[in-house]
Amino acid sequence: MLLEVENLSVYYDQALILSDVNLKMDKGELIGLVGPNGAGKTTLLRAISGMVNKEKEELKLSGTSVRLLGKITYRGERIDHLLSYQIARKGLIHCPERHRPFSGMSVVDNLLAGAFLCRDKKEVKRRLDIVYGLFPVLKERSLQISGTLSGGEQQMLAIGRSFMLQPELLCIDEPSLGLAPQIKKGVFEQIREIQRHGIAILLIEQDVKLSFSISARNYILSSGRIVAEGSSQELLKDETIRSSYLGL
């Protein structure tokens, strides 16, 4: 088992954001996590990647209490007490929603910044070549200042930079947000291609049909709880799930 989340609950002061969430992933899987806005999907990814723990430390000064209860295991090791940088070093990488590049740096410098943990120049070049193969437009614009890229190109750069860390598990939050339909389709084709490189992917996405088109299994989160789990075909056949949670 690559990732296992057991009975995870997250509180901000007295507000319960996640309640007894359970989720499992094997190596190389592409899992979809869908549900209504405000369901707690981003909080779940932030808890898995250690960002909630980081926020817990930051919010102490303001008097806000953040509690994370339950168990998160990655490659057989508990990580629910670790901070985001410690988890990233283990190969679990979080590509957040609206993740923007370092706007004053070139595309290639942004990508190279993503490989900061690797000291092998040949390996860095190998990863860079893969990213350019996945997203040819980034190679075309390699010397362009990242802040001048379109929204779709910036999303490609965010995913490419995450790939440069060579994750074993990549958590991607809302990659299609604000993108035109044709651009979204291209981004999702490349997410599937990243999986073919042996990288497991946990994907949050509002476009249910697009997410289900590439995911092997899916979890539906609503009001902080997992309400259903199954293949795309199984979930789409259930009229209650379609209408109540998927908006279809």
N, C-alpha and C positions, 0 to 999 in steps of 0.2 A: 504494500500500500504506500503510495507516494504522499498523500495528504489525507488526514482524518480530522474532522471537526466534531467534537462530542459535547452535547448539552451546553453549547455556547450561549451565554447571555451577556449583553452589554448595557450598562446603565450610565446615563449622564445625569448626575444628581439623582432625583427620584424617577426620571423618565426612563422607561424600559424600551430600548431601541431594538434589541434582538432577544428572543426568548427561546432557550433550549433548542438551538439550531444544530442539526446533525448533517454532515456532508462527507462524502468519501470520493477520492480520485485515485486512479491507478496511473502508473507511468505512461506518458504518451497520449493520454485521453484529452479530448476536447469537450469540456462540460459547459453547458449554457446555464446561466443564472438569470432568470427573468422574473418580472412582477411589476406591480403598479409603482408609480412615483411615491417615494416616502416609505417604501416597504422595508428598507434597511439593507439594501443590496450593497451600496458603497461602504456602509459601516462594516459589513461582513468581510469585504475585501481588505479594508483597513485593519481589521482585527487580525486577519490571517497574516498580513505582511508586516505587522508590528507597529503600524502607524497610530493605532489607538493607544498603545503603550507610550509612544513618544508624546502624543497629545496629553496623556494623563500627567506626565511630568511637566509639560508646558502650562497646563491649566491649574496646577496646584497654587500658583501665585495669585490667581484670580478667585480662588475659593471654590472653583467648580470641581465636583467629585466625579471621577470616571472610574467605573468598576467593570472588569472583565472576568466573568466566571465561566468555568468549564475547562475544556482541554483541547488544544490544537497540537497535532503531531505531524511532523514532516520528516519523511524517510526514517520513521521509527523514533524520532527524537522530539521531545516536547519543546515547543517554541513560543508558547503563549506568554512567557515572561520576558521574551527578548524584544529589543528595539529593532526598528526597520533596517538599519545598516547591518546589524548582526545577522538578520534573516537573509538579507540580500547576498551576503557572503556565502550563504549555504546553497544559493542557486534558486531562491524563490524571489521573483521580481514582480513589482507592482507598477503597471503603467496606468496612472490615474486619469480620471475624466478631465478633459480639457488640458491635458498635459502639454504645456507649451515649451518650445526649445529655448535655449539661451539666445535671446533675440539679436544680440549684437555680434554673435559668432557665426561663422560660416556653417553650411550644412555638414561638411566633412569634419570640422572641428567639434561640432555637436556629437557626431557619431563616435569620434575618437574619445570624447569625454565619457561616453558610455562604456568604453573598454578600460576604464581606469584601474580595474582590478587585475588586468592581464599585463604581464611584463614581457611577453614573448611577441616581438614585432611581427614575425611571420604569422603567428596565430591571429593577431589583430588584423593584419591584412586579409587573411582568409575570411574572417567574419565580415569585414568591410565589403569584400567582393560578393559575399552572399547577400548582404543587405542591398547592394546595388543591383544584384540579379532579381531580388524580390521587388524592388522599387526603382526601376530604371530612371525615373524622373529625378531621384535624389542624386544619381550620378551626373545627370545633365546639369543639375544646379549645385554641384558639390562646392563651388566657390562662392555661391550666392549667400548673402546675409540672411539668416534664418527668419528674422522678423519680417522679411518681405515675401515669404512664401504664402500661398493660398491656404485656406483652412484645411483642405484635404491633404496638401503637401506637408503641412505641419503635423497632421495626425500620422502620416506615413513616417515622418522623421521621428516622432515620439516612439512609435512601435519599433522602428529600426534601431534607435538608441537603446531601447530595452533589450533587443536581440543581441546587441554588442556585448552585453554582460554575460551572454551565453547561459541563459537560465535553463533549469530543468523544468521549472513550472513558471509560466508567465500569466499573471492576473491582469486582464485588460478591462478597464471600466469605460463603457459607452464609446467605443471607437467611431461610431457613425454619427455622433451628435453634431447637428448643424451642417451635415454634408449633403450634397446633391445625390439623388438616387444612383446615378451611374458611378459616381466616385465611391459611394458606400459599397457598391457591388465589388469594385476593384479592391478596396481595402479588405473586404471579407475573403476574397479569393486568396489574398496574400497571407491572411491569418491562417487559413487552411494550409497554405504552403509551408508556413512556419512549423505547424504541427508535423508535417511530413519530415522535418529535420529532427524529429524525435523529442520535440518540446511539448510538454503538457500545457494546456491552456484552460484557464477558468475565465469565462467571458460573461460580462454583464452587458446587456444590450436591450434597448427599448423596442427595436424593430424585431418583433418576435419571429416573424416568418423568415427574416434574414438569418437570425441566430439559429433557428431550428434547422435551416438548410445545411449547416455545417457541423452541428453538434451531434455527438453520439448519444449522450444522455443530458437531461435537463432537470434543474430544480426550480420550483416556483416558490417565491418568497412573498408573503403578504402580511402586513402588520407585524413584522419582525419574526414570523414563524414560517417554517417550511410546510407548505400545504399540499404539495404534490411532487412526485419524482417519477421520471420515466423517459422513454425514448420520445423523439419528436412525434412519431406516428401515434404512439399510445396517448399522449397528452392532447393532440389535436382531434382525436376521435371522441374525447369526452366533452360533451356540449356544455356541461356545468363549468368545467375548467376554462373552456374557450370563452364563454361569455362573462364569467365572474372575475377571472384573473388575467386573461390574455387579451381581452378587448377585441376578440375576433367574431 
